[in-house]
Amino acid sequence: MSSSDQIRGLLAEIRGHDPTTSRFVVVVCGAPARIATFSRACLRLASFRPPPEETPAVPVPHAVALMPLGDALELYVYALPLVPAYAPLWPLTLSTAHVVVRIDQSASRLLDEACAISGKSALAATTLLPTFTEDDEDLVGALVNAAVEAAIR
């Protein structure tokens, strides 16, 4: 079963976790180069589509991909490039997250502070998926699935 099918299989649990939402949000944080690679891999998954808005020219938080799950619910994957100059913007994105995943240790202290402000904690990608690498779309899909599972269980 593909990671996309596994995520769709969690629809009832996602609805049980947050019955009124129309968006289930996964925020992925990391160095800009790694976020760019992650974003490309995410969009190589057939079930994900690009968001309606363009990718910003500066490294600020932005939507990377979305997946319709049915029942008026979409899974959104947001990228949070860890560039310290934009750290004041991070809590705005983190506050909308159902789960936050860190793919590297860039700007760790600043991310931890932003998570504390938003009442979130960042999960390490390698804790969720020890074999994770951001250039493999199958592993990216598996990471998003593992993140969704971690958020709802």
N, C-alpha and C positions, 0 to 999 in steps of 0.2 A: 504494500500500500504506500502510495507517495505521501510525502510530508503534507502536501496540500489536502489530500483526502483525509489524512489524520487530523489536520486542523479543522476541516469541515465536520468531522466526526465529533468534535468537542462543542458543537453549537449549543446543545442543551445545557452543558456545564457552563459555558460562557454566559448564556442567558440566566442561568441560576446565580451566577456570580454578580451580574449587573443587568437586571432585567429591562431597564429602561434605556440603555445606551443604544445608539445606532452605529457607534464606532468602538472597536476594541483596539487599543493603541499599544504597540510595542515600540519603545524607543531604544535605538542602538547607538551607543556612544563609542568614539574612538578617534584616532588621528585622522585628519582629512584624507590622506592617501588610502588608508584602510577603509574608510567609510565609502570612498568612491568605488573601490573594488567591490565592497559588499553590495552597494547599490546596483552595480551592473549585474552581479550574480543574481540578485533578487529578481531583477526584471527578466532574466533568462528563464525563470520558472513560468510555465504556461499559465498558471492560475493567477498570477499577479499581473496587475496592469499599472501603468504609470499614473500618478495623480494628475488631476486637472491643472494644477499650477506648475509653472516652470521651476527647475532647480535654480536656486539663487546663485548669483555670481560671487557672493562672499560666503565664507564658511559659517553660516548660521543654521540653526535647526530648521529642518524642512521635511516634508513628506517624500518618501522614496518610492513606495509602492502601496497598492491596496488590493485586497482580495474580497470580492463579494462572497459572503458566507450563507446568504439566504435569510429569510425571516427578518428582512429590513436591517440587516447587520453587515458591516464591513470590517475587515481587519486592516488597520493602517499600520504601516511600518514607517517610523520617522527616524531620520538620521540626526545625530547631534555631534557635529564635528567638534572635537575638543581643542579649540583655539582659545587660549586664555583671554584675549581681547574681547571676546563675545560672551564670556562667562555670565555677565549680568542677565543675558537672555535665557540662559538654560533653565532656570526654575519655571519659566512660562510654559515650556514644552514638557518638562518633567511632571508638572502638576496635572497634565492631561493623560499621563501614562498609566496603563494598567500594570505594566512591567517594564523595567529598565535593565538593559543588558550592556555590559562594558566589554568591548572586544580587545582592548589593550589597556595599558596603565598610563596613558597620556593624561596630563593634568589631573592626576588622581585626587589631590587635596581639593582643588576647585570643584571637581565633580561631586566629591563627598559632601562639600558644603552646599552645593546646589540641591543635592538629593535631600539633605537635612532640612533645608528651607521648604522643599515641596512635600516632605513627609514620605519620601521614597527611599529605597536602597537599591543600589545597582548590583545585579548578579553578574558574575564573571562568566563569559561565554564558555571558557574551558571547564568551568564547573558544571554547566548545563550539558555540554557536549565536548568531552575531552579531546576529540579529534578535529575540532572546529578549525576551519581555515576559510577566510572570507572570499576566496576566489573560486570556490566549488559550489555551484548552485544547489546541489543536493544537500550539502552540509549547511548551507545558508537556510534552506527550507527546513531542515531538521532542527536547526537552532531556533528558528521562529516558532516551530511547533513546541519545542522544549520550553521556550519562554512562556508561551500561552499556557501550557500545562502547569508550569511553576506558579503562574499568576492565579490560576483558578483552583488550585489544590492546596 
